[in-house]
Amino acid sequence: MSKHQAVPGPENDVARWYLIQTRPRQSGRAEENLLRQGYEVYHPRFRPSRVHRGRRVTTEESLFPNYLFVRLRRWVDNWYPLRSTRGVARLVTFGSEPLPVSDGLIGQIRERIRQNTVEPAYEIGEQVQITHGPFMGFDAIFKANKGEQRALLLIDFLHREITLNVPLANLRRSA
């Protein structure tokens, strides 16, 4: 054992949360297969509402697309099946060591979801301005969230309405 590895002991036998990256669009499959193997899994989801074909529809979305939390004991649980579980891409590590996620952070995520305080950054129909990229300075209408970090926008370009898919970080509310 190298001097940088943790020594097995009672403090390392406590179950901690770790982050799993799933294959694209396979979070549900990974969650189901991990649960079937007896792992404790947390897949944070929220229920945004959108306007679809003129009607308000509530859907369920992953708060962190392509990521799940799994609760493991460092020196007790068998970690090897994680790598070959269908839907799982990898255990997120820093260097070669998995880094535990604090129980406090998991508790905060659960509480925010329970209180339904996960809000979209912009309201459908809201005026926004594009701040970076080839359409910088253009005014647009927010159409929908596209995953966690992107947005669909409508802009008027050369007298045509065009839909753009841009990072949320490249937007700000119009003044």
C-alpha positions as CSV (number, residue, x, y, z in Angstrom):
1,M,0.0,0.0,0.0
2,S,1.5,3.4,-1.0
3,K,1.8,6.2,1.6
4,H,-1.0,8.1,-0.3
5,Q,-3.7,5.4,0.1
6,A,-6.0,5.4,3.0
7,V,-5.5,2.7,5.6
8,P,-8.5,0.5,6.2
9,G,-10.1,1.3,9.5
10,P,-13.5,1.9,11.3
11,E,-13.8,5.5,9.9
12,N,-13.4,4.1,6.3
13,D,-16.1,1.5,6.8
14,V,-18.8,4.2,7.0
15,A,-21.0,4.3,3.9
16,R,-20.4,7.4,1.8
17,W,-21.9,8.8,-1.4
18,Y,-19.9,8.6,-4.6
19,L,-20.6,9.9,-8.1
20,I,-21.2,7.6,-11.1
21,Q,-21.1,8.9,-14.6
22,T,-23.6,7.0,-16.8
23,R,-23.6,6.4,-20.5
24,P,-25.5,9.1,-22.5
25,R,-29.3,8.7,-22.0
26,Q,-28.8,5.6,-19.9
27,S,-29.2,7.0,-16.4
28,G,-32.4,5.0,-15.9
29,R,-30.9,1.8,-17.1
30,A,-27.8,2.3,-14.8
31,E,-30.0,3.1,-11.8
32,E,-32.2,0.0,-12.4
33,N,-29.2,-2.3,-12.8
34,L,-27.4,-0.9,-9.7
35,L,-30.6,-1.3,-7.6
36,R,-31.0,-4.8,-8.9
37,Q,-27.4,-5.6,-7.7
38,G,-28.3,-4.3,-4.2
39,Y,-26.6,-0.9,-4.3
40,E,-28.2,2.2,-2.7
41,V,-28.6,4.7,-5.5
42,Y,-29.8,8.3,-5.5
43,H,-30.9,9.8,-8.9
44,P,-32.0,13.4,-8.2
45,R,-35.0,14.3,-10.4
46,F,-37.2,17.4,-10.7
47,R,-40.5,18.1,-12.4
48,P,-40.4,21.2,-14.6
49,S,-43.5,22.2,-16.5
50,R,-43.4,23.4,-20.2
51,V,-45.7,24.5,-22.8
52,H,-46.0,21.8,-25.5
53,R,-48.4,22.2,-28.4
54,G,-50.2,25.0,-26.5
55,R,-50.7,22.9,-23.3
56,R,-48.7,23.0,-20.1
57,V,-47.1,19.6,-19.5
58,T,-45.1,18.5,-16.5
59,T,-42.2,16.2,-17.1
60,E,-39.6,14.5,-15.0
61,E,-35.9,15.3,-15.7
62,S,-32.7,14.4,-14.2
63,L,-31.1,17.2,-12.1
64,F,-27.7,16.0,-13.2
65,P,-28.0,14.4,-16.6
66,N,-25.8,11.3,-17.0
67,Y,-24.8,11.2,-13.3
68,L,-26.1,9.2,-10.3
69,F,-24.9,8.9,-6.7
70,V,-24.2,5.5,-5.2
71,R,-23.7,4.8,-1.5
72,L,-20.7,2.6,-0.7
73,R,-18.4,1.6,2.1
74,R,-14.8,2.2,1.0
75,W,-13.1,-1.1,2.3
76,V,-16.2,-3.3,2.7
77,D,-18.4,-3.1,-0.4
78,N,-17.5,-4.8,-3.7
79,W,-16.8,-1.9,-6.2
80,Y,-15.8,-4.1,-9.2
81,P,-19.3,-4.8,-10.5
82,L,-19.8,-1.0,-11.0
83,R,-17.5,-1.0,-14.0
84,S,-19.4,-3.7,-15.8
85,T,-22.9,-2.6,-14.9
86,R,-25.0,-1.8,-18.0
87,G,-25.5,1.9,-18.4
88,V,-22.6,2.9,-16.1
89,A,-19.7,4.6,-17.8
90,R,-17.4,5.1,-14.8
91,L,-17.0,6.0,-11.2
92,V,-15.9,9.6,-11.0
93,T,-12.4,9.9,-9.5
94,F,-9.9,12.6,-8.9
95,G,-6.5,11.1,-9.8
96,S,-7.0,7.4,-9.1
97,E,-9.1,7.8,-6.0
98,P,-12.9,8.2,-5.8
99,L,-13.9,11.3,-3.9
100,P,-16.8,11.0,-1.6
101,V,-19.7,13.4,-1.8
102,S,-20.7,14.8,1.6
103,D,-24.0,13.7,3.2
104,G,-24.7,17.3,3.7
105,L,-24.7,18.1,0.0
106,I,-26.9,15.1,-0.7
107,G,-29.3,16.3,2.0
108,Q,-29.4,19.8,0.5
109,I,-30.2,18.4,-3.0
110,R,-33.0,16.3,-1.5
111,E,-34.4,19.3,0.4
112,R,-34.4,21.6,-2.6
113,I,-36.1,19.0,-4.7
114,R,-38.6,18.3,-1.9
115,Q,-39.4,22.1,-1.7
116,N,-39.5,22.2,-5.5
117,T,-37.0,25.1,-5.5
118,V,-35.3,23.9,-8.7
119,E,-36.4,26.6,-11.1
120,P,-35.6,27.1,-14.7
121,A,-33.2,30.0,-15.3
122,Y,-35.7,31.7,-17.7
123,E,-39.4,31.6,-18.3
124,I,-40.8,30.4,-21.6
125,G,-41.5,33.5,-23.7
126,E,-39.0,35.7,-21.8
127,Q,-36.9,38.1,-23.7
128,V,-33.1,37.3,-23.5
129,Q,-30.0,38.6,-25.1
130,I,-27.1,36.4,-26.4
131,T,-23.9,37.5,-24.8
132,H,-21.3,35.2,-26.4
133,G,-20.8,33.4,-29.7
134,P,-21.6,34.1,-33.3
135,F,-25.0,35.6,-32.4
136,M,-23.6,37.8,-29.6
137,G,-25.8,40.9,-29.1
138,F,-28.9,39.4,-30.7
139,D,-32.2,39.6,-28.8
140,A,-34.1,36.3,-28.6
141,I,-37.1,34.7,-27.0
142,F,-36.5,31.8,-24.6
143,K,-38.3,28.8,-25.9
144,A,-37.2,25.9,-23.6
145,N,-34.4,24.4,-21.5
146,K,-32.5,21.8,-23.5
147,G,-30.9,19.7,-20.8
148,E,-29.2,21.2,-17.8
149,Q,-26.9,23.7,-19.5
150,R,-28.4,24.6,-22.8
151,A,-31.5,26.6,-24.1
152,L,-33.6,26.7,-27.2
153,L,-34.2,30.3,-28.4
154,L,-36.1,31.9,-31.2
155,I,-34.4,34.8,-33.0
156,D,-35.4,36.9,-36.0
157,F,-32.6,36.5,-38.5
158,L,-32.9,37.8,-42.1
159,H,-36.6,38.1,-41.7
160,R,-37.0,34.5,-40.7
161,E,-37.6,32.9,-37.3
162,I,-34.7,30.6,-36.4
163,T,-34.4,28.2,-33.5
164,L,-31.0,28.2,-31.8
165,N,-29.5,25.8,-29.2
166,V,-27.1,27.8,-27.1
167,P,-25.4,27.4,-23.6
168,L,-27.4,29.0,-20.8
169,A,-24.1,30.7,-19.7
170,N,-24.3,32.8,-23.0
171,L,-27.6,34.4,-22.0
172,R,-28.8,37.3,-19.9
173,R,-32.2,38.8,-19.4
174,S,-33.0,41.7,-21.8
175,A,-33.0,45.1,-20.2
